[in-house]
C-alpha cells in the first residue's frame, strides 16, 4: 500500500502522501453518504402505496416534458425565497381552517 501511495506522489497525481490519504478518506465518506442515501430512498419507496409511486412517476414525467417544451419559469435567489414564502403562507392558510386529525 505504501508503494502505491508513493507512486501516486512520484507520478505527480498528488504533492505528498497526506494528500493521498485525505483524498482516500474523502472518497470513502462520499461512498458512505451515497450508500446511506440509497438506503433512505429504498425505505421511503417501500412505504409508498403503488398508487402513490405511480403518481410520483407521472409527476416527474410531466415535469420533464414541461421543461423540454419550455413550460417553466426561471427564478433568481430572491425570487425563489419569495416563492417559498408564498407557498408556506398558502399552506398555513389551507391548514388553518382544518380541524385537528383524530
Secondary structure as UniProt FT lines:
FT   HELIX           2..10
FT   TURN            11..12
FT   HELIX           17..46
FT   HELIX           50..68
FT   TURN            69..70
FT   HELIX           77..96
//
